[in-house]
């Protein structure tokens, strides 16, 4: 769909999802959120897909929930008729769909800033590759709320309980190099090599015997 906030591409056995609202730093709306969930579910059912990659168009991965409104259509393009445009239940489904419903490896390519729910989305992936231009911010304490999108589960898995609390309650930007040392991401790529490195990681996972990759996950 040309007007979709999510651009889809299949390269070999890799299904690549690109958040495509660069003018809003790929901020999440219900329409975009449900589109991500639908695309992951579809890729999980497609035997021609062995790995799923998620990244953003423009200079941001995802700036979190769009609190400023948008000019999107009033109805999201839901394939499953699960919710109205105002329902935020899609945020809580990110970890359920990406970690449980989908038994194929999911790689997040963090090409730029990742804030709040955008960071939650990245942490729901099984692996993360960050560009040297990537930056991370918890977002929630500054907004006076608590983590959503499964972040209170996925972040302690990566950082431990204290490490997760320190990150979430310290409202500062964390650059990509520090994110690598903390364990937020597992791989760091120079900005000029980022796209190739993300695709290389996805293709390497896609070359693993499907039953081995799926049962290991």
DRENBA-156778 format. One line per field, with one value per residue: x, y, z of N, C-alpha, C, O in turn; chain; residue in three letters. Coordinates in steps of 0.02 Angstrom, whole numbers, plus 32768, in hexadecimal, padded with zeros to 4 digits. Layout:
N
n.X: [X; ...]
n.Y: [Y; ...]
n.Z: [Z; ...]
ca.X: [X; ...]
ca.Y: [Y; ...]
ca.Z: [Z; ...]
c.X: [X; ...]
c.Y: [Y; ...]
c.Z: [Z; ...]
o.X: [X; ...]
o.Y: [Y; ...]
o.Z: [Z; ...]
cadena: [A; ...]
residuo: [ala; ...]
***
This chain:
217
n.X: [802B; 8022; 800B; 8029; 8068; 80CF; 8152; 816E; 81DB; 8220; 82B2; 8300; 82FA; 82DA; 826C; 8251; 8225; 81FB; 81E7; 818B; 8178; 81C6; 81BE; 8187; 81E4; 81D2; 8170; 80FE; 805B; 7FB1; 7F8D; 800A; 8041; 7FEA; 8000; 8085; 8079; 8022; 8074; 80E1; 80A0; 8071; 80EA; 811B; 80C9; 80E9; 813B; 81A5; 81EF; 8273; 82B0; 8294; 82A3; 82A6; 82A3; 82BE; 8288; 82DE; 832B; 8313; 82EE; 8279; 8213; 81C2; 811B; 80A5; 8079; 804B; 7FE6; 7FAA; 7F9D; 7F65; 7EF3; 7E4F; 7E2F; 7E8C; 7EE9; 7EBA; 7ED6; 7E9F; 7E37; 7E3E; 7E38; 7E07; 7E38; 7E62; 7E8B; 7F08; 7F39; 7F8D; 8010; 8034; 8032; 80A4; 8117; 80DB; 80B7; 8132; 818C; 814C; 80DA; 811B; 8191; 8206; 82AB; 82BD; 82FE; 832F; 835A; 83A6; 83A6; 83AD; 8372; 8320; 8297; 8238; 81A4; 81D6; 8253; 8227; 81F0; 8264; 82A7; 8256; 827C; 82E4; 836B; 83D9; 841B; 847B; 848E; 851E; 84ED; 8481; 8415; 83D8; 834B; 82F1; 8275; 81F9; 81F5; 8208; 8192; 813D; 810A; 8101; 8164; 812D; 80F6; 8138; 81B4; 81DA; 81F2; 8246; 82B8; 82F7; 831C; 8386; 83DC; 83DD; 838C; 83B0; 83FD; 839E; 8344; 8397; 83AF; 832B; 8302; 8357; 8353; 839D; 83F5; 8436; 84C2; 84EA; 8560; 856E; 84F8; 8513; 8578; 852E; 84D4; 845D; 8458; 849A; 84F6; 855A; 8561; 85BC; 8576; 8575; 857B; 850E; 848E; 84B6; 84EE; 8483; 8432; 848A; 8493; 840E; 8403; 8462; 8425; 83B6; 83EB; 83FF; 83CA; 831D; 82CC; 8326; 8343; 82C4; 8299; 82FE; 82E7]
n.Y: [7FC4; 806A; 80D5; 80A8; 80AA; 8056; 800E; 7F83; 7F00; 7E75; 7E1D; 7DA0; 7D22; 7D76; 7DDF; 7E86; 7F0B; 7FB2; 803E; 80C5; 8155; 81CE; 8258; 826A; 8235; 81AD; 8192; 8135; 8109; 80CC; 8093; 8079; 8026; 7FB5; 7F8E; 7F63; 7EF4; 7EA3; 7E8C; 7E46; 7DD3; 7DA0; 7D86; 7D25; 7CBB; 7C9F; 7C31; 7C4E; 7CAC; 7CC1; 7D11; 7DAA; 7E56; 7EF6; 7FA2; 8055; 80D9; 816B; 81D8; 81A0; 8117; 80FB; 816E; 8157; 8158; 81B0; 8245; 82B9; 82B5; 828C; 8289; 8218; 819E; 818B; 810A; 807A; 8008; 7F79; 7ECF; 7E6F; 7EA2; 7ECC; 7F3A; 7FE3; 8083; 80CF; 8078; 8043; 7FC6; 7F83; 7FA2; 7F53; 7ED9; 7ECB; 7E83; 7E05; 7DDB; 7DE4; 7D9B; 7D23; 7CF8; 7CFF; 7C93; 7CA3; 7CEB; 7D95; 7E2F; 7ECC; 7F61; 7FE8; 807D; 8102; 8179; 812F; 812D; 811B; 80C7; 80A4; 8073; 8007; 7FBA; 7F98; 7F4B; 7EDC; 7E8F; 7E02; 7E14; 7EA1; 7F1D; 7FAC; 804B; 80B6; 8133; 8123; 8144; 8138; 8148; 8144; 8185; 8172; 8197; 8220; 8243; 822A; 81A9; 80F4; 8069; 801D; 7FA8; 7F32; 7F4F; 7F4E; 7ECC; 7E9B; 7EEE; 7EDA; 7E55; 7E67; 7EC1; 7EA2; 7EB5; 7F28; 7F70; 7F8C; 7FDD; 8049; 807C; 809E; 80FD; 8164; 81EC; 8207; 8219; 818A; 815F; 80FD; 80B0; 80A3; 8061; 7FE7; 7FB7; 7FAC; 7F48; 7F5B; 7F5A; 7EE1; 7EEE; 7F62; 7FD6; 8037; 80D0; 80DE; 805B; 801E; 7FF1; 7F85; 7F31; 7F10; 7ECA; 7E63; 7E20; 7DF4; 7DA2; 7D41; 7D01; 7CD3; 7C6E; 7C05; 7B61; 7B53; 7B0D; 7B01; 7B87; 7BB5; 7B5E; 7B74; 7BFA]
n.Z: [8000; 7FCF; 8023; 809E; 8146; 815A; 8108; 80A1; 8075; 8021; 8024; 7FDF; 8054; 80B8; 810E; 810B; 816F; 816F; 81D0; 819D; 81AD; 81A1; 81AE; 8229; 827C; 827B; 82DA; 833F; 8313; 832C; 82B0; 8272; 82D3; 82D5; 8253; 8255; 82AB; 825E; 81EE; 8224; 8252; 81D8; 8195; 81EB; 81CD; 814C; 80E7; 8095; 80D3; 8143; 819E; 81F6; 81E2; 8231; 821E; 820F; 81A1; 8168; 81E2; 825C; 82C9; 8319; 8368; 83D3; 841B; 83BA; 83F0; 83C1; 8366; 82C0; 820B; 81DA; 8190; 81D8; 81FA; 8221; 81B7; 81D8; 81D4; 8220; 8267; 82ED; 8344; 836B; 8324; 838E; 83F0; 845E; 8471; 841C; 843D; 84AC; 846E; 8422; 8460; 8470; 83EF; 83A7; 83F3; 8417; 83C4; 834A; 8310; 82CD; 82B4; 82E5; 82B8; 82EF; 82A2; 82D8; 829F; 82C2; 8338; 83C6; 8427; 84BD; 849C; 8422; 8440; 848A; 8424; 83DA; 843B; 8443; 83DB; 83AB; 8397; 838D; 8324; 8322; 82D7; 82D0; 82DE; 832D; 83BA; 8460; 84CC; 8563; 857B; 85C1; 864E; 8645; 8609; 866E; 8685; 867F; 863B; 85A0; 8522; 853D; 8570; 85F6; 860B; 85A2; 85A8; 862B; 8611; 85BA; 85FC; 8682; 8724; 8774; 8718; 86B6; 86FF; 871F; 869F; 8675; 86D3; 86C6; 8673; 85EF; 8554; 8506; 84AF; 841B; 8429; 84B4; 84CD; 8494; 84EB; 8560; 8540; 8501; 8477; 8403; 83A1; 8348; 82C5; 824F; 8214; 8187; 815E; 818F; 8157; 8105; 8165; 81B9; 815E; 813F; 81B9; 81C6; 8154; 8171; 81DD; 819B; 814F; 81A1; 81CD; 81C4; 8226; 828E; 82B1; 82D6; 833C; 8398; 83BB]
ca.X: [8000; 804D; 8001; 8034; 80A0; 8101; 816A; 817F; 8207; 823D; 82F3; 830D; 82D1; 82D4; 8236; 826A; 81F1; 8217; 81B9; 8190; 815C; 8202; 81AE; 8176; 8217; 81B5; 8148; 80CC; 8013; 7F8F; 7F90; 804C; 804A; 7FC8; 8020; 80C0; 8062; 8008; 80AB; 8107; 8077; 8070; 812C; 8122; 80A3; 8102; 8174; 81DD; 8212; 8298; 82C6; 8270; 82C9; 827E; 82CB; 8298; 829D; 82F2; 8361; 82FB; 82CF; 8235; 8214; 818F; 80D5; 8097; 804D; 8039; 7FB3; 7FC3; 7F6C; 7F55; 7EAC; 7E30; 7E2C; 7EC9; 7EDE; 7EC3; 7EC3; 7E7F; 7DFE; 7E48; 7E30; 7DFA; 7E74; 7E77; 7E9E; 7F50; 7F4A; 7FC2; 8052; 8041; 8037; 80E6; 813F; 80B7; 80BB; 8177; 81B1; 8128; 80B7; 814C; 81C9; 823F; 82D4; 82AC; 8337; 8320; 8391; 8399; 83CB; 83B1; 8359; 82EC; 827E; 81FA; 8186; 8202; 8285; 8204; 81EB; 82A6; 82B8; 822E; 82A0; 8311; 83AD; 83D9; 8456; 8473; 84BB; 8544; 84C4; 8449; 8412; 83A1; 8332; 82B8; 8238; 81BE; 81F6; 81FF; 814B; 8117; 80E7; 812C; 8170; 80FB; 8111; 8160; 81F8; 81EA; 8205; 827D; 82F4; 831B; 833B; 83C5; 8408; 83D4; 835B; 83CB; 8411; 8362; 832B; 83C4; 83A3; 82E8; 82F8; 838A; 833A; 83D0; 8403; 846C; 84DA; 84EC; 859A; 855E; 84C2; 8534; 859A; 84FB; 84B0; 841E; 845F; 84CE; 8523; 855E; 857A; 85C5; 853A; 857A; 8576; 84D7; 845C; 84D4; 84FA; 8442; 841D; 84B7; 847E; 83CF; 840F; 8485; 83F3; 8389; 840D; 83FD; 8393; 82E2; 82B6; 8357; 8339; 8283; 8296; 832C; 82C4]
ca.Y: [8000; 80A4; 8104; 8086; 80C5; 8021; 7FF6; 7F3C; 7EE8; 7E33; 7E13; 7D5A; 7D06; 7DA9; 7E0F; 7EC4; 7F3A; 7FF5; 8071; 80F6; 8197; 81F3; 829D; 8268; 820B; 816A; 818B; 8101; 8114; 808B; 8078; 805D; 7FF0; 7F7A; 7F79; 7F3D; 7EB3; 7E7B; 7E79; 7E12; 7D96; 7D86; 7D6A; 7CE8; 7C86; 7C97; 7C02; 7C69; 7CDB; 7CA0; 7D43; 7DE9; 7E91; 7F32; 7FDE; 8092; 8105; 81AD; 81DB; 8186; 80D5; 8109; 819F; 8147; 8163; 81F2; 826A; 82F8; 82AD; 827E; 8292; 81D6; 8191; 8180; 80C2; 8057; 7FD0; 7F3D; 7E92; 7E42; 7EC3; 7EC2; 7F74; 8024; 80AC; 80EC; 8044; 803E; 7F81; 7F6B; 7FAA; 7F18; 7E9D; 7EC6; 7E4A; 7DC7; 7DC7; 7DDE; 7D68; 7CE4; 7CE3; 7CF8; 7C69; 7CB0; 7D20; 7DDA; 7E5B; 7F14; 7F8C; 802A; 80AA; 8145; 817C; 8101; 814B; 8102; 808D; 8091; 8047; 7FC9; 7F94; 7F7C; 7F18; 7EA0; 7E66; 7DD1; 7E31; 7EE7; 7F3B; 7FF5; 8077; 80E3; 816E; 8112; 815F; 8118; 816F; 8120; 81AB; 816A; 81BF; 8266; 824C; 821C; 816A; 80B9; 8049; 7FF2; 7F82; 7EFA; 7F64; 7F3B; 7E85; 7E90; 7F13; 7EB4; 7E1B; 7E7B; 7EE8; 7E92; 7EE0; 7F69; 7F93; 7FA6; 8015; 8082; 809A; 80BB; 8135; 8196; 8207; 8224; 81F6; 8159; 8155; 80B7; 808C; 8091; 802F; 7FA7; 7FA2; 7F9A; 7F0D; 7F6E; 7F3F; 7EAF; 7EFB; 7FA8; 7FDD; 807C; 80E8; 80D1; 8013; 8004; 7FCB; 7F46; 7F07; 7EF6; 7E97; 7E2A; 7DFB; 7DD3; 7D6D; 7D0B; 7CDC; 7CB1; 7C35; 7BCE; 7B32; 7B71; 7AEC; 7B10; 7BCC; 7BBE; 7B3A; 7B96; 7C35]
ca.Z: [8000; 7FC8; 8059; 80DD; 816D; 8160; 80C7; 80A4; 803F; 802D; 8003; 7FEB; 8089; 80ED; 8109; 8129; 8180; 817B; 81E7; 8167; 81BD; 81B2; 81C1; 8270; 829B; 827F; 8317; 8339; 8317; 8329; 826C; 8268; 8302; 82BD; 8214; 8269; 82C4; 8226; 81C3; 8246; 8250; 8193; 8188; 8213; 81AC; 8107; 80E7; 806F; 80FF; 8178; 81CF; 81F0; 81F7; 823D; 8223; 8200; 816B; 8180; 8213; 829C; 82CC; 832F; 839E; 8405; 840B; 839E; 841D; 83A1; 8333; 827D; 81D6; 81C1; 818C; 8219; 8208; 8210; 818B; 81FF; 81B1; 824F; 8287; 8335; 836F; 834C; 831B; 83CE; 841E; 8466; 8481; 83F0; 845C; 84D4; 8444; 8403; 8477; 8466; 83A9; 8390; 8419; 8420; 8388; 8315; 8326; 82A3; 82D0; 82D5; 82C2; 82EB; 828C; 82F5; 8273; 82DF; 837D; 83DD; 8465; 84D9; 847C; 83EB; 845E; 849A; 83E5; 83CC; 846D; 8436; 83A9; 83C8; 8392; 8379; 8306; 8325; 82B2; 82FB; 82E8; 8358; 83FE; 8485; 8504; 8580; 856C; 85EB; 868C; 8632; 85FA; 86AB; 8681; 8686; 85FA; 8581; 84EB; 8555; 8582; 863B; 8607; 8574; 85BC; 865F; 85F3; 859B; 8628; 86C9; 8744; 8787; 86DC; 8696; 8727; 8717; 865E; 8670; 8701; 86B8; 8634; 85C5; 8516; 8507; 846B; 8405; 8444; 84F9; 84CA; 8487; 8528; 8591; 852B; 84E0; 8434; 8400; 8369; 8336; 8282; 8239; 81F2; 813F; 8151; 81B7; 8130; 80F0; 819F; 81CE; 812F; 8145; 81F5; 81B6; 8124; 8193; 8203; 816A; 8133; 81D2; 81C1; 81E3; 8263; 82C3; 82C7; 82F5; 837C; 83C6; 83D6]
c.X: [802C; 8046; 800C; 806D; 80D7; 8113; 8183; 81A9; 821F; 827C; 8308; 82DE; 82C8; 8299; 824B; 8230; 8212; 81E0; 81C1; 8168; 8197; 81F5; 819A; 81A8; 81FD; 818F; 810F; 8085; 7FF1; 7F93; 7FD4; 8058; 8029; 7FE7; 805E; 80AC; 804A; 8041; 80D5; 80E1; 8077; 80B3; 8136; 80FF; 80BF; 8140; 81AF; 8207; 8233; 82B1; 82A1; 829D; 829A; 82AD; 82A0; 82B3; 82AE; 8328; 834D; 82E4; 8285; 8237; 81DE; 8149; 80CA; 8063; 8033; 8002; 7FD2; 7F8B; 7F5B; 7F09; 7E8F; 7E2C; 7E6D; 7EBB; 7EEA; 7EAB; 7E9A; 7E45; 7E02; 7E36; 7E1D; 7E3A; 7E8E; 7E8F; 7EEB; 7F65; 7F81; 8006; 8064; 8048; 807C; 810E; 811D; 80BE; 8103; 819D; 818F; 8103; 80E7; 8187; 8205; 8269; 82BE; 82E7; 8320; 835F; 8384; 83C4; 83D4; 8395; 8321; 82D6; 823F; 81E1; 81AF; 823A; 8265; 81FF; 822E; 82B7; 828E; 824F; 82CF; 8359; 83A7; 841D; 844C; 84A5; 84E2; 851F; 8489; 844E; 83D3; 838D; 82F5; 8275; 8202; 81BE; 81EE; 81B6; 811F; 80F0; 8119; 8132; 8134; 811D; 813E; 81A5; 820B; 81FC; 8244; 82BE; 8319; 833A; 8380; 83F6; 8409; 83A5; 8376; 83DF; 83D6; 8346; 8356; 83B8; 8360; 82DE; 832D; 837A; 836F; 83D7; 843E; 8483; 84E4; 8526; 858D; 8527; 84DF; 8555; 8569; 84D7; 846C; 841E; 8499; 8501; 8520; 857F; 8586; 8589; 853B; 8570; 8537; 84A7; 8478; 84DD; 84B8; 842C; 844A; 84A4; 843E; 83DA; 8434; 8454; 83C4; 83A9; 8411; 83C2; 8355; 82CC; 82E5; 834C; 82F9; 827F; 82C6; 830B; 828E]
c.Y: [803E; 80D4; 80E4; 80A6; 8091; 8009; 7FAF; 7F29; 7EA2; 7E2C; 7DCB; 7D3F; 7D37; 7DD7; 7E4E; 7EF5; 7F7D; 8024; 80AD; 8135; 81C5; 823B; 82A3; 823C; 81C5; 815D; 815A; 811D; 80D0; 806B; 8058; 8021; 7FAF; 7F60; 7F4F; 7EF7; 7E86; 7E62; 7E41; 7DD0; 7D77; 7D66; 7D29; 7CAD; 7C74; 7C6B; 7C1B; 7C9A; 7CB4; 7CD0; 7D84; 7E21; 7ECD; 7F6D; 801A; 80B6; 8149; 81A7; 81C2; 813E; 80DE; 8136; 8193; 8153; 81AA; 8215; 82AA; 82F2; 82A0; 8289; 824F; 81CF; 817F; 8136; 80A1; 801C; 7F8E; 7F00; 7E65; 7E63; 7EC2; 7EFE; 7FB2; 804B; 80C8; 80B9; 8040; 7FF7; 7F65; 7F71; 7F6C; 7ED8; 7E96; 7E8A; 7E07; 7DAE; 7DB9; 7DA7; 7D24; 7CCD; 7CD7; 7CCE; 7C6F; 7CE9; 7D65; 7E06; 7EA3; 7F39; 7FD3; 805D; 80F1; 8144; 8149; 8118; 8126; 80C3; 8077; 8064; 8004; 7F9C; 7F72; 7F43; 7ED9; 7E73; 7E36; 7DEB; 7E78; 7EFC; 7F86; 8016; 80A0; 8124; 8161; 8132; 8144; 8145; 814B; 8143; 81AA; 8196; 8209; 8275; 823E; 81DC; 8131; 8096; 8020; 7FCB; 7F49; 7F0E; 7F51; 7EF1; 7E7D; 7EB2; 7EF0; 7E74; 7E2C; 7E9A; 7ED1; 7EC5; 7F26; 7F91; 7FB2; 7FE1; 8053; 80A4; 80BF; 80F9; 816B; 81B5; 822C; 81FB; 81C6; 814E; 810B; 8090; 8077; 805C; 7FEA; 7F8C; 7F8D; 7F59; 7F1B; 7F55; 7F0D; 7EBB; 7F45; 7FAD; 8027; 8091; 80D7; 8087; 7FF4; 7FD8; 7F87; 7F16; 7EE8; 7EBE; 7E59; 7E00; 7DD4; 7D98; 7D33; 7CE1; 7CB5; 7C73; 7BFA; 7BA1; 7B4B; 7B50; 7AFB; 7B56; 7BD4; 7B9B; 7B58; 7BD3; 7C1F]
c.Z: [8000; 8002; 809D; 8103; 8178; 811A; 80CE; 8068; 8052; 8002; 8011; 801F; 80C4; 80DE; 812F; 8132; 8190; 8193; 81B9; 8175; 81CF; 81C7; 820A; 8297; 82A9; 82C0; 830B; 8341; 831A; 82E4; 825E; 8295; 82EB; 827C; 8223; 8280; 828C; 81FB; 81E3; 8245; 820B; 8182; 81AF; 81F2; 8166; 8107; 80BF; 8098; 8137; 81AE; 81C1; 8209; 81FF; 8245; 8212; 81C4; 8188; 81B5; 8258; 8294; 82DE; 836B; 83D2; 83ED; 83F1; 83C9; 83FE; 836D; 82F0; 824B; 81B6; 81BA; 81D0; 822B; 81F4; 81E3; 81AF; 81D8; 81DF; 8274; 82D3; 8360; 8348; 8348; 835C; 8401; 8422; 8478; 8456; 8411; 8485; 84AC; 8422; 841D; 846B; 841F; 8394; 83B4; 841C; 83E1; 834E; 832E; 82F8; 82C1; 82B7; 82E7; 82BD; 82D6; 82A3; 82D0; 828F; 8325; 8389; 8422; 847C; 84B7; 843F; 8404; 8472; 845D; 83D5; 83FB; 8465; 8403; 83CE; 83C8; 837A; 835E; 8306; 82F6; 82E4; 8308; 8316; 839D; 841F; 84C0; 8520; 8575; 85A1; 862A; 867D; 8623; 8637; 86A8; 8685; 8642; 85E2; 854A; 84FF; 856D; 85C9; 8640; 85DD; 858A; 85F5; 8644; 85D8; 85CC; 8670; 86E9; 8753; 8749; 86B8; 86BC; 871F; 86D4; 865D; 869A; 86F9; 8674; 860C; 8585; 851F; 84BF; 845B; 8423; 848C; 84FB; 84BC; 84C7; 855E; 8580; 850D; 8498; 8435; 83CB; 8358; 82F2; 8272; 820F; 81A7; 812D; 816F; 818F; 811D; 812B; 81B9; 81A0; 8133; 8182; 81E7; 8187; 8143; 81BC; 81D5; 814D; 8163; 81C2; 81E7; 8224; 829D; 82DE; 82EF; 8339; 83AF; 83E4; 8406]
o.X: [8057; 8075; 7FFB; 809E; 8108; 80E7; 81A9; 819C; 822F; 827A; 831E; 82A1; 82B2; 8294; 8255; 820F; 8240; 81B0; 81F9; 813C; 8199; 821C; 819B; 8198; 820E; 818F; 80F3; 8077; 8012; 7F9C; 7FD7; 8074; 8048; 7FE8; 806B; 80C9; 805A; 8040; 80EB; 80FE; 807C; 80B5; 8157; 8114; 80AD; 8174; 81E6; 823D; 8213; 82C4; 8290; 82B9; 826C; 82DB; 8264; 82EF; 8291; 834F; 8370; 82CA; 8259; 8259; 81CF; 813C; 80E4; 8028; 800B; 7FF2; 800E; 7F51; 7F45; 7EE3; 7EB3; 7E25; 7E84; 7E84; 7F1E; 7E73; 7E76; 7E24; 7DD0; 7E27; 7E23; 7E6D; 7EC9; 7EA5; 7F0B; 7F9E; 7FA1; 8033; 809C; 8061; 808C; 8124; 813E; 80CA; 8110; 81CA; 81B0; 810D; 80DD; 81AA; 8232; 824D; 82AF; 8300; 8300; 8394; 835B; 83FF; 83FE; 839E; 82F9; 82FE; 8216; 8204; 81AC; 824E; 8285; 8209; 8230; 82D3; 82A1; 823F; 82E0; 8380; 8377; 8451; 8419; 84DE; 84CB; 852F; 8462; 8485; 83A0; 83B7; 82C9; 8243; 81E1; 818C; 81D0; 819E; 80E2; 80BA; 8155; 810B; 810F; 815A; 8167; 81CD; 8246; 8213; 8273; 82F4; 8357; 836E; 83AF; 8432; 8432; 8398; 8357; 83D3; 83DA; 8332; 833D; 83B6; 835C; 82B7; 8330; 8391; 836F; 83C1; 8471; 845C; 84E6; 851E; 85A0; 8529; 84C6; 854F; 8578; 84BE; 8445; 83EB; 84C3; 8533; 84EA; 85B2; 855E; 856C; 8508; 855F; 852C; 8498; 8455; 84D3; 84B6; 8417; 8431; 84A5; 8438; 83BE; 8428; 845A; 83AF; 8386; 8423; 838E; 8359; 82BC; 82D0; 834B; 82F7; 8265; 82B8; 8311; 826A]
o.Y: [8046; 80F9; 8101; 80BC; 809F; 7FF1; 7FA0; 7F3F; 7E95; 7E33; 7DBB; 7D44; 7D23; 7DF3; 7E4C; 7F06; 7F81; 8031; 80C6; 8148; 81E1; 8258; 82DA; 8223; 81A5; 8126; 8156; 8143; 809D; 802E; 8021; 7FEF; 7F7A; 7F24; 7F1D; 7EC5; 7E4B; 7E28; 7E13; 7D9B; 7D3A; 7D30; 7CFB; 7C74; 7C40; 7C7E; 7C01; 7CAE; 7C8A; 7CBB; 7D93; 7E1D; 7ED5; 7F6B; 8013; 80B3; 815F; 8177; 81CC; 812A; 80CB; 8127; 81C0; 8158; 81DA; 8205; 82CE; 8323; 82A9; 8291; 824D; 81F3; 8168; 8126; 80AB; 7FFF; 7F6E; 7EFE; 7E39; 7E42; 7EB8; 7EF6; 7FB3; 8037; 80D9; 80CB; 8039; 7FEC; 7F34; 7F49; 7F53; 7EA6; 7E61; 7E61; 7DD5; 7D72; 7D86; 7D89; 7CF1; 7C94; 7CA9; 7CE3; 7C45; 7D14; 7D6E; 7E04; 7EB6; 7F31; 7FF6; 8066; 8116; 8113; 8139; 8119; 8114; 8091; 803D; 8035; 7FD0; 7F5F; 7F37; 7F11; 7EA5; 7E38; 7E41; 7DD9; 7E8B; 7EEE; 7F9E; 8001; 80AC; 8148; 818F; 813A; 813A; 8163; 8136; 8123; 81DD; 81B6; 822E; 82AD; 8245; 81D8; 813D; 80A3; 8003; 7FCC; 7F32; 7EE2; 7F46; 7EDB; 7E5B; 7E98; 7EEA; 7E5E; 7E04; 7E8F; 7EE8; 7EFA; 7F58; 7FCD; 7FE9; 8013; 808A; 80E1; 80F8; 8125; 819A; 819D; 826A; 81C2; 81D9; 8136; 80E1; 8056; 8040; 8030; 7FB8; 7F51; 7F61; 7F37; 7EEE; 7F3E; 7F0F; 7E98; 7F63; 7F8E; 8051; 8069; 80C4; 8077; 7FB8; 7FA0; 7F54; 7EDA; 7EAE; 7E89; 7E21; 7DC2; 7D9A; 7D63; 7CF9; 7CA4; 7C7E; 7C48; 7BC3; 7BB8; 7B57; 7B72; 7B01; 7B60; 7BF4; 7BB6; 7B57; 7BDF; 7C49]
o.Z: [802B; 8011; 80D1; 80E4; 819A; 80F5; 80FC; 8030; 808B; 7FC5; 8048; 8018; 80F9; 80A7; 816B; 8101; 81B8; 816F; 81B0; 814E; 8206; 81ED; 8226; 82CD; 82DA; 82DA; 82D4; 836E; 830B; 82DF; 8242; 8280; 82EC; 8270; 8201; 826C; 828A; 81E4; 81C0; 8239; 8204; 8165; 8196; 81F9; 814A; 8123; 80C6; 8082; 8158; 81E4; 8188; 8240; 81D7; 826E; 8208; 81B6; 81B9; 81B5; 8289; 8260; 82B8; 839D; 83F9; 83B1; 840E; 83C6; 841B; 834B; 82E7; 825D; 817C; 81DA; 81FC; 8266; 81BC; 81E8; 81A5; 81BF; 81C7; 829D; 82F4; 839B; 830B; 8364; 8362; 8437; 83EE; 848C; 8469; 8402; 8482; 84C6; 8408; 83F5; 845E; 8414; 8374; 8397; 8421; 83CB; 8326; 835D; 82FA; 82E3; 827C; 8320; 828B; 82F5; 8285; 82E0; 8276; 8349; 835C; 8451; 8452; 84B6; 842B; 83E2; 846B; 8461; 83C4; 83E6; 8480; 83FF; 8408; 83F5; 8359; 837B; 82EE; 82F0; 831C; 8337; 8325; 83B8; 83FF; 84E1; 84FA; 8567; 85AC; 8639; 86A4; 8630; 8633; 86C6; 868F; 8615; 860A; 8543; 84D8; 857E; 85D7; 8675; 85F2; 8581; 85F1; 865E; 85DD; 85C7; 8698; 86CC; 8743; 8746; 869E; 869E; 8718; 86D0; 8646; 8689; 8720; 8640; 8608; 8582; 853B; 8496; 8488; 8435; 84A0; 8525; 84D6; 84D7; 8586; 85AD; 8500; 847F; 8461; 83C7; 8358; 82E5; 8286; 81EA; 818C; 80F4; 816A; 81A4; 8123; 8124; 81CC; 81B6; 812C; 817E; 81F9; 8191; 8132; 81BD; 81E5; 8133; 814F; 81AD; 8223; 8254; 82D6; 831B; 8323; 8369; 83EB; 8420; 8422]
cadena: [A; A; A; A; A; A; A; A; A; A; A; A; A; A; A; A; A; A; A; A; A; A; A; A; A; A; A; A; A; A; A; A; A; A; A; A; A; A; A; A; A; A; A; A; A; A; A; A; A; A; A; A; A; A; A; A; A; A; A; A; A; A; A; A; A; A; A; A; A; A; A; A; A; A; A; A; A; A; A; A; A; A; A; A; A; A; A; A; A; A; A; A; A; A; A; A; A; A; A; A; A; A; A; A; A; A; A; A; A; A; A; A; A; A; A; A; A; A; A; A; A; A; A; A; A; A; A; A; A; A; A; A; A; A; A; A; A; A; A; A; A; A; A; A; A; A; A; A; A; A; A; A; A; A; A; A; A; A; A; A; A; A; A; A; A; A; A; A; A; A; A; A; A; A; A; A; A; A; A; A; A; A; A; A; A; A; A; A; A; A; A; A; A; A; A; A; A; A; A; A; A; A; A; A; A; A; A; A; A; A; A; A; A; A; A; A; A]
residuo: [unk; unk; unk; unk; unk; unk; unk; unk; unk; unk; unk; unk; unk; unk; unk; unk; unk; unk; unk; unk; unk; unk; unk; unk; unk; unk; unk; unk; unk; unk; unk; unk; unk; unk; unk; unk; unk; unk; unk; unk; unk; unk; unk; unk; unk; unk; unk; unk; unk; unk; unk; unk; unk; unk; unk; unk; unk; unk; unk; unk; unk; unk; unk; unk; unk; unk; unk; unk; unk; unk; unk; unk; unk; unk; unk; unk; unk; unk; unk; unk; unk; unk; unk; unk; unk; unk; unk; unk; unk; unk; unk; unk; unk; unk; unk; unk; unk; unk; unk; unk; unk; unk; unk; unk; unk; unk; unk; unk; unk; unk; unk; unk; unk; unk; unk; unk; unk; unk; unk; unk; unk; unk; unk; unk; unk; unk; unk; unk; unk; unk; unk; unk; unk; unk; unk; unk; unk; unk; unk; unk; unk; unk; unk; unk; unk; unk; unk; unk; unk; unk; unk; unk; unk; unk; unk; unk; unk; unk; unk; unk; unk; unk; unk; unk; unk; unk; unk; unk; unk; unk; unk; unk; unk; unk; unk; unk; unk; unk; unk; unk; unk; unk; unk; unk; unk; unk; unk; unk; unk; unk; unk; unk; unk; unk; unk; unk; unk; unk; unk; unk; unk; unk; unk; unk; unk; unk; unk; unk; unk; unk; unk; unk; unk; unk; unk; unk; unk]
***
